[in-house]
Amino acid sequence: MLKRKINEYLIERKNSKDKLPLIVKGARQIGKTRSIKEFAKENYKSVIEINFVLDKQYKDIFDEGFDVDTIIKNISLKNRNAVFIPGKTLIFFDEIQECINCATSLKSFKLDGRYDVICSGSLMGINYKEIESVSVGYKEDYNMYSMDFEEFLWARGFSNGQIDYLFKKMINLEPLSDLEFNTYLDIFHEYMVIGGMPKVVDTFVTNNNFQHTLKLQRQIIFDYEEDITKYAGGLDKAKILNVYRKIPLFLGQDNKKFQISKVAHGARNREYIGVVDWLVNAGFINQCFCLENPELPLKGNYNPENYKLYFMDTGLLVASLDDEAADDLMESKNYGTYKGAIYENVVNDMLVKSGYPLFFYRNEKSTIEMDFFVRDHRHLIPVEVKAKDGATISLNKMINDEKFKDIKYGIKFCEKTISFNGKFYTFPYFLVFLLKRFLKEKQI
């Protein structure tokens, strides 16, 4: 059984006094249903599970209204074995995107208070703002992703104690031994190729090799493309597919900027309105915006028409490449190919899973380019990603130039151990998942 972070969250939530109905959001096949079912089995005396894709007959349980007793009555008419015990029952509504009325019922379940409710779904088939309008104030959201690197370490047999030891080294700026560095770098390289899709990770850990993993990854990509044709609604499905399939092409270019005009001959932005948003909302991709000026606040200082697109799981990016490139990564371990896109994508993925929004910067003359930005309580922090250990020209410029008043220091992720030169911290890639913890501890 793969250990997931949502498990601890669900237990803490169950023990809270004033919990709201929960909606677990995220892309398909990232482990939402499996995690909720495992938690439910271990923590409730009675579990009522309704999957609106597999159990279509339950879609009408809300037709008589949203009174909880009426809903319970209608569920019991369809399932004579259902047992409802106040305070000890979890009702799990899965694939909520297939039944919008389910979202409307959450207010009633909150006000009634007798039963815990968790919903899950990809939210591709409905407008999430519609859910917001009928359940605002009566639900909470949890954004779930494919497995992050810490979860991957757990799957590979590493303990919390070993991870805490890594963090201690990081916070004390102590270099790792060669054995420590090489061990974690090898595991990280596995993660770059495998990614965090649970079924793929489970297969890899069980077999202890890459056999069958590429096939599973490509099946997931195929399933995602099928979802596009099923759920895209009024949008042009061909345009969504075209954008999704072109992301690896743009990541392989030097500046990695995504441009609608280069997606297809004669393509115009107005013809693709809503396409990128749909892919982001479905959880298929991550969007990184260019800052107008590298200063705080981040969210009020970016150009919404200038952005990069990344795969939400780097393993799927690798699987989207041609057979030779994928084989090169898996067999030859030639991770520095593809213009550093694999490293940049995996860092973007790890930042998102840590809760960071994504921003980059490139000035008009392209004399300064910065991959990502994060912040602590006072400063803007440029983050540079190097495929090996390249020069840090842009990072030094941003730290040294007084016009960048919000920047006092930077961070470089590369294939080197832990250090600090007075201007920027250098960390190996595999410590990105501890960055937020590091910055929080550093400012105390």
CORTA-V947269 format. One record per pair of residues at least 12 apart in sequence whose C-alpha atoms are under 6 Angstrom apart, sorted by the first residue. I is the first residue (numbers start at 1). GAP is how many residues later the second one is. Records with the same first field share a line. If there is no record, write none. Layout:
I->GAP  GAP
This chain:
20->119
21->96  97  118
22->96  97  117  118  119
23->95  96  97  118
24->96  117  118
25->96  118  119
26->96  117  118  257
27->95  255  256
28->94
30->116  167
44->44  45
45->43
46->43
47->42  43  44
48->43  44
49->43
50->43  44
51->43  44
52->43  46
61->13
66->39
86->28  29
87->27  28
89->26
90->26  27
91->26
92->25  26  27
93->26
94->25  26
95->25  26
96->24  25
97->24  26  28  29
103->28
104->30  31
107->28  31
124->107  158
125->106
146->50  51
147->49
173->245  246
175->242  243
188->242
193->122
194->121
195->118  119  120
200->13
217->99
218->101
240->35
251->90
252->86  87
257->51
258->50
284->28
285->25  26  27
286->23  24  26
287->21  22
288->19  20  70  71
289->18  70
290->12  13  16  17  69  70  71
291->70
295->111
312->37
314->32
336->51
340->47
350->83
359->13  14
360->12
368->26
369->25
371->13
379->27  28
380->26  27
381->26  29
382->28
383->28  29
384->28
385->28
386->28
388->26  27
389->25
409->14  15
410->14
411->13  14  15
412->14
413->13  14  15  16
414->14  15
415->13
416->12
